[in-house]
């Protein structure tokens, strides 16, 4: 779990550094894929930002050996994390490889 957390933190750092230098990259297609792209992107952004305090709280409980509280949070957080991970790949593929 700590490896996943470190990998996510490294990705987030590289993402922020990249976009601080490049800026926003607009979606270039203006066909039926555009609403699909935004339908995936908007929940991705909201959930990615919204899960940060819960990740911190879950890690805090785990480090303090409060595993029952940790489990209660991560039971729901895992699904959100998986959606954010998968949708991030979809957004990337749609933005740079379509």
N, CA, C and O atoms as a DFTB+ gen file, in Angstrom:
392 C
 N C O
     1  1       0.817      -1.191       0.000
     2  2       0.000       0.000       0.000
     3  2       0.864       1.261       0.000
     4  3       0.571       2.231      -0.699
     5  1       1.915       1.228       0.783
     6  2       2.800       2.401       0.796
     7  2       3.456       2.604      -0.572
     8  3       3.696       3.738      -0.986
     9  1       3.742       1.507      -1.268
    10  2       4.318       1.634      -2.614
    11  2       3.328       2.315      -3.557
    12  3       3.723       3.144      -4.378
    13  1       2.052       1.972      -3.444
    14  2       1.025       2.609      -4.274
    15  2       0.912       4.088      -3.929
    16  3       0.749       4.925      -4.817
    17  1       0.995       4.406      -2.660
    18  2       0.925       5.802      -2.229
    19  2       2.126       6.599      -2.745
    20  3       1.968       7.726      -3.215
    21  1       3.307       6.022      -2.659
    22  2       4.512       6.694      -3.155
    23  2       4.444       6.862      -4.673
    24  3       4.784       7.924      -5.195
    25  1       4.008       5.821      -5.380
    26  2       3.887       5.921      -6.836
    27  2       2.885       7.003      -7.221
    28  3       3.122       7.756      -8.166
    29  1       1.780       7.086      -6.509
    30  2       0.778       8.116      -6.797
    31  2       1.318       9.510      -6.502
    32  3       1.068      10.449      -7.259
    33  1       2.051       9.646      -5.414
    34  2       2.640      10.949      -5.077
    35  2       3.674      11.369      -6.123
    36  3       3.738      12.540      -6.498
    37  1       4.476      10.420      -6.592
    38  2       5.455      10.736      -7.644
    39  2       4.758      11.124      -8.941
    40  3       5.177      12.060      -9.621
    41  1       3.688      10.397      -9.282
    42  2       2.943      10.756     -10.481
    43  2       2.343      12.148     -10.349
    44  3       2.448      12.959     -11.269
    45  1       1.716      12.433      -9.214
    46  2       1.108      13.748      -9.002
    47  2       2.159      14.852      -9.109
    48  3       1.898      15.897      -9.706
    49  1       3.335      14.632      -8.542
    50  2       4.415      15.615      -8.628
    51  2       4.829      15.837     -10.083
    52  3       4.972      16.978     -10.523
    53  1       5.019      14.756     -10.822
    54  2       5.422      14.903     -12.227
    55  2       4.316      15.564     -13.049
    56  3       4.602      16.344     -13.958
    57  1       3.061      15.258     -12.736
    58  2       1.925      15.861     -13.433
    59  2       1.886      17.368     -13.197
    60  3       1.698      18.141     -14.138
    61  1       2.059      17.783     -11.959
    62  2       2.027      19.212     -11.622
    63  2       3.202      19.939     -12.263
    64  3       3.030      21.034     -12.797
    65  1       4.390      19.351     -12.219
    66  2       5.562      19.977     -12.840
    67  2       5.357      20.110     -14.344
    68  3       5.629      21.166     -14.915
    69  1       4.885      19.058     -14.987
    70  2       4.650      19.092     -16.436
    71  2       3.654      20.194     -16.804
    72  3       3.916      21.001     -17.695
    73  1       2.518      20.222     -16.116
    74  2       1.490      21.193     -16.484
    75  2       1.825      22.617     -16.030
    76  3       1.260      23.575     -16.556
    77  1       2.719      22.766     -15.077
    78  2       3.170      24.119     -14.733
    79  2       4.065      24.680     -15.840
    80  3       4.164      25.896     -16.006
    81  1       4.710      23.801     -16.589
    82  2       5.572      24.232     -17.691
    83  2       4.830      24.309     -19.020
    84  3       5.053      25.233     -19.802
    85  1       3.962      23.358     -19.277
    86  2       3.270      23.274     -20.566
    87  2       1.950      24.038     -20.537
    88  3       1.552      24.627     -21.542
    89  1       1.287      24.032     -19.419
    90  2      -0.032      24.646     -19.323
    91  2      -1.118      23.632     -19.626
    92  3      -0.869      22.427     -19.666
    93  1      -2.307      24.125     -19.834
    94  2      -3.443      23.263     -20.122
    95  2      -3.386      22.798     -21.570
    96  3      -3.042      23.568     -22.466
    97  1      -3.723      21.541     -21.789
    98  2      -3.741      20.985     -23.133
    99  2      -5.209      20.795     -23.529
   100  3      -5.902      19.962     -22.945
   101  1      -5.690      21.561     -24.517
   102  2      -7.103      21.444     -24.900
   103  2      -7.374      20.157     -25.680
   104  3      -6.502      19.630     -26.371
   105  1      -8.583      19.678     -25.551
   106  2      -9.007      18.511     -26.340
   107  2      -9.285      18.985     -27.757
   108  3     -10.143      19.842     -27.972
   109  1      -8.576      18.442     -28.705
   110  2      -8.583      18.999     -30.059
   111  2      -9.731      18.518     -30.948
   112  3     -10.048      19.168     -31.944
   113  1     -10.342      17.415     -30.611
   114  2     -11.392      16.879     -31.491
   115  2     -12.729      17.538     -31.182
   116  3     -13.042      17.830     -30.028
   117  1     -13.496      17.763     -32.211
   118  2     -14.824      18.377     -32.068
   119  2     -15.879      17.469     -32.696
   120  3     -16.684      17.894     -33.524
   121  1     -15.848      16.214     -32.277
   122  2     -16.810      15.241     -32.782
   123  2     -17.530      14.593     -31.600
   124  3     -17.577      15.173     -30.515
   125  1     -18.084      13.414     -31.796
   126  2     -18.856      12.744     -30.755
   127  2     -18.007      12.361     -29.545
   128  3     -18.558      12.101     -28.475
   129  1     -16.664      12.318     -29.688
   130  2     -15.800      11.938     -28.567
   131  2     -15.634      13.061     -27.540
   132  3     -15.259      12.804     -26.396
   133  1     -15.907      14.285     -27.937
   134  2     -15.721      15.424     -27.025
   135  2     -16.585      15.306     -25.761
   136  3     -16.053      15.427     -24.658
   137  1     -17.908      15.072     -25.887
   138  2     -18.690      14.916     -24.651
   139  2     -18.275      13.688     -23.837
   140  3     -18.370      13.699     -22.610
   141  1     -17.820      12.642     -24.505
   142  2     -17.340      11.457     -23.788
   143  2     -16.096      11.819     -22.986
   144  3     -15.963      11.447     -21.820
   145  1     -15.184      12.554     -23.629
   146  2     -13.961      12.987     -22.954
   147  2     -14.288      13.780     -21.691
   148  3     -13.731      13.507     -20.628
   149  1     -15.181      14.753     -21.799
   150  2     -15.518      15.564     -20.628
   151  2     -16.326      14.785     -19.593
   152  3     -16.238      15.063     -18.397
   153  1     -17.112      13.812     -20.051
   154  2     -17.855      12.968     -19.114
   155  2     -16.920      12.100     -18.276
   156  3     -17.252      11.737     -17.147
   157  1     -15.771      11.772     -18.818
   158  2     -14.767      11.022     -18.065
   159  2     -13.888      11.976     -17.261
   160  3     -13.550      11.683     -16.114
   161  1     -13.514      13.107     -17.844
   162  2     -12.593      14.046     -17.218
   163  2     -13.159      14.708     -15.961
   164  3     -12.471      14.788     -14.944
   165  1     -14.393      15.178     -16.020
   166  2     -14.957      15.944     -14.893
   167  2     -15.041      15.104     -13.617
   168  3     -14.556      15.555     -12.579
   169  1     -15.636      13.895     -13.643
   170  2     -15.627      13.104     -12.406
   171  2     -14.220      12.705     -11.975
   172  3     -13.943      12.588     -10.781
   173  1     -13.332      12.496     -12.946
   174  2     -11.943      12.166     -12.612
   175  2     -11.317      13.274     -11.766
   176  3     -10.706      13.000     -10.734
   177  1     -11.467      14.502     -12.195
   178  2     -10.883      15.637     -11.478
   179  2     -11.514      15.788     -10.097
   180  3     -10.806      15.949      -9.103
   181  1     -12.837      15.738     -10.034
   182  2     -13.542      15.918      -8.756
   183  2     -13.153      14.827      -7.766
   184  3     -12.837      15.119      -6.613
   185  1     -13.174      13.584      -8.206
   186  2     -12.846      12.478      -7.301
   187  2     -11.370      12.471      -6.919
   188  3     -11.027      12.169      -5.776
   189  1     -10.493      12.800      -7.866
   190  2      -9.059      12.834      -7.558
   191  2      -8.760      13.878      -6.494
   192  3      -7.989      13.620      -5.570
   193  1      -9.355      15.037      -6.614
   194  2      -9.134      16.085      -5.608
   195  2      -9.831      15.749      -4.293
   196  3      -9.292      15.996      -3.214
   197  1     -11.027      15.187      -4.392
   198  2     -11.805      14.900      -3.190
   199  2     -11.271      13.765      -2.346
   200  3     -11.545      13.705      -1.147
   201  1     -10.509      12.856      -2.951
   202  2     -10.032      11.719      -2.178
   203  2      -8.759      12.012      -1.387
   204  3      -8.375      11.216      -0.531
   205  1      -8.105      13.129      -1.655
   206  2      -6.837      13.446      -0.980
   207  2      -6.967      13.456       0.548
   208  3      -6.161      12.810       1.218
   209  1      -7.954      14.166       1.130
   210  2      -8.030      14.135       2.600
   211  2      -8.328      12.741       3.150
   212  3      -7.885      12.403       4.248
   213  1      -9.071      11.934       2.402
   214  2      -9.381      10.583       2.862
   215  2      -8.159       9.673       2.798
   216  3      -7.980       8.806       3.653
   217  1      -7.322       9.871       1.786
   218  2      -6.074       9.114       1.702
   219  2      -5.181       9.466       2.882
   220  3      -4.615       8.582       3.525
   221  1      -5.058      10.751       3.165
   222  2      -4.241      11.184       4.299
   223  2      -4.784      10.598       5.596
   224  3      -4.016      10.118       6.429
   225  1      -6.096      10.635       5.771
   226  2      -6.720      10.090       6.976
   227  2      -6.511       8.580       7.077
   228  3      -6.219       8.067       8.157
   229  1      -6.657       7.870       5.966
   230  2      -6.464       6.415       5.975
   231  2      -5.024       6.055       6.336
   232  3      -4.790       5.135       7.120
   233  1      -4.070       6.773       5.772
   234  2      -2.655       6.526       6.081
   235  2      -2.377       6.846       7.547
   236  3      -1.650       6.114       8.218
   237  1      -2.949       7.927       8.038
   238  2      -2.773       8.322       9.437
   239  2      -3.262       7.215      10.375
   240  3      -2.580       6.855      11.335
   241  1      -4.443       6.685      10.088
   242  2      -4.983       5.608      10.927
   243  2      -4.104       4.364      10.858
   244  3      -3.875       3.711      11.876
   245  1      -3.610       4.032       9.665
   246  2      -2.761       2.850       9.519
   247  2      -1.450       3.013      10.272
   248  3      -0.995       2.088      10.945
   249  1      -0.846       4.186      10.158
   250  2       0.430       4.415      10.845
   251  2       0.276       4.416      12.367
   252  3       1.209       4.084      13.097
   253  1      -0.909       4.791      12.828
   254  2      -1.175       4.781      14.269
   255  2      -1.857       3.494      14.726
   256  3      -2.385       3.415      15.836
   257  1      -1.838       2.497      13.859
   258  2      -2.358       1.156      14.138
   259  2      -3.826       1.142      14.547
   260  3      -4.246       0.343      15.383
   261  1      -4.591       2.035      13.944
   262  2      -6.051       2.019      14.112
   263  2      -6.637       1.375      12.863
   264  3      -7.246       2.036      12.022
   265  1      -6.436       0.080      12.770
   266  2      -6.735      -0.630      11.526
   267  2      -8.231      -0.750      11.249
   268  3      -8.634      -0.844      10.089
   269  1      -9.054      -0.747      12.283
   270  2     -10.494      -0.810      12.037
   271  2     -10.971       0.466      11.335
   272  3     -11.751       0.395      10.385
   273  1     -10.508       1.629      11.797
   274  2     -10.867       2.895      11.144
   275  2     -10.255       2.972       9.742
   276  3     -10.888       3.438       8.794
   277  1      -9.005       2.504       9.636
   278  2      -8.331       2.486       8.340
   279  2      -9.126       1.647       7.337
   280  3      -9.339       2.066       6.200
   281  1      -9.553       0.481       7.759
   282  2     -10.303      -0.412       6.887
   283  2     -11.647       0.177       6.495
   284  3     -12.077       0.040       5.349
   285  1     -12.310       0.830       7.437
   286  2     -13.606       1.435       7.143
   287  2     -13.486       2.493       6.045
   288  3     -14.372       2.605       5.198
   289  1     -12.407       3.263       6.054
   290  2     -12.189       4.296       5.033
   291  2     -11.763       3.664       3.705
   292  3     -12.298       3.995       2.648
   293  1     -10.800       2.757       3.778
   294  2     -10.236       2.215       2.546
   295  2     -11.181       1.279       1.810
   296  3     -11.013       1.041       0.614
   297  1     -12.171       0.748       2.511
   298  2     -13.168      -0.096       1.838
   299  2     -13.862       0.686       0.723
   300  3     -14.169       0.131      -0.332
   301  1     -14.104       1.966       0.959
   302  2     -14.725       2.839      -0.050
   303  2     -13.675       3.545      -0.908
   304  3     -13.862       3.738      -2.109
   305  1     -12.600       3.915      -0.284
   306  2     -11.569       4.688      -0.975
   307  2     -10.910       3.893      -2.101
   308  3     -10.531       4.466      -3.123
   309  1     -10.771       2.592      -1.923
   310  2     -10.131       1.769      -2.941
   311  2     -10.869       1.866      -4.266
   312  3     -10.236       1.986      -5.314
   313  1     -12.200       1.816      -4.239
   314  2     -12.989       1.898      -5.464
   315  2     -12.814       3.248      -6.152
   316  3     -12.725       3.324      -7.377
   317  1     -12.764       4.306      -5.357
   318  2     -12.556       5.640      -5.925
   319  2     -11.159       5.725      -6.538
   320  3     -10.987       6.248      -7.639
   321  1     -10.172       5.211      -5.822
   322  2      -8.792       5.213      -6.306
   323  2      -8.701       4.461      -7.632
   324  3      -8.038       4.930      -8.557
   325  1      -9.348       3.317      -7.740
   326  2      -9.330       2.539      -8.977
   327  2     -10.011       3.298     -10.115
   328  3      -9.519       3.298     -11.243
   329  1     -11.141       3.944      -9.822
   330  2     -11.816       4.729     -10.863
   331  2     -10.916       5.874     -11.330
   332  3     -10.773       6.102     -12.531
   333  1     -10.316       6.587     -10.393
   334  2      -9.445       7.712     -10.751
   335  2      -8.246       7.212     -11.558
   336  3      -7.845       7.856     -12.527
   337  1      -7.680       6.093     -11.176
   338  2      -6.539       5.539     -11.916
   339  2      -6.939       5.148     -13.338
   340  3      -6.259       5.506     -14.299
   341  1      -8.031       4.422     -13.465
   342  2      -8.488       3.978     -14.783
   343  2      -8.910       5.159     -15.653
   344  3      -8.528       5.241     -16.820
   345  1      -9.695       6.070     -15.088
   346  2     -10.161       7.210     -15.875
   347  2      -9.008       8.128     -16.269
   348  3      -9.065       8.767     -17.320
   349  1      -7.966       8.204     -15.451
   350  2      -6.785       8.985     -15.812
   351  2      -6.107       8.440     -17.054
   352  3      -5.666       9.201     -17.915
   353  1      -6.026       7.118     -17.147
   354  2      -5.447       6.485     -18.336
   355  2      -6.336       6.754     -19.552
   356  3      -5.831       7.034     -20.639
   357  1      -7.647       6.672     -19.372
   358  2      -8.578       6.938     -20.473
   359  2      -8.438       8.381     -20.948
   360  3      -8.396       8.634     -22.152
   361  1      -8.367       9.329     -20.013
   362  2      -8.198      10.741     -20.367
   363  2      -6.892      10.934     -21.128
   364  3      -6.871      11.619     -22.150
   365  1      -5.820      10.351     -20.652
   366  2      -4.530      10.454     -21.323
   367  2      -4.595       9.913     -22.747
   368  3      -4.136      10.561     -23.688
   369  1      -5.169       8.718     -22.898
   370  2      -5.263       8.113     -24.231
   371  2      -6.121       8.958     -25.160
   372  3      -5.780       9.132     -26.330
   373  1      -7.215       9.477     -24.657
   374  2      -8.091      10.308     -25.508
   375  2      -7.407      11.620     -25.870
   376  3      -7.570      12.111     -26.987
   377  1      -6.658      12.184     -24.958
   378  2      -6.047      13.495     -25.195
   379  2      -4.833      13.403     -26.117
   380  3      -4.649      14.265     -26.977
   381  1      -4.013      12.384     -25.953
   382  2      -2.755      12.340     -26.684
   383  2      -2.674      11.287     -27.787
   384  3      -1.750      11.324     -28.600
   385  1      -3.622      10.348     -27.831
   386  2      -3.506       9.269     -28.810
   387  2      -4.748       9.081     -29.674
   388  3      -4.892       8.046     -30.324
   389  1      -5.628      10.043     -29.694
   390  2      -6.794       9.958     -30.578
   391  2      -6.677      10.992     -31.677
   392  3      -7.559      11.087     -32.530
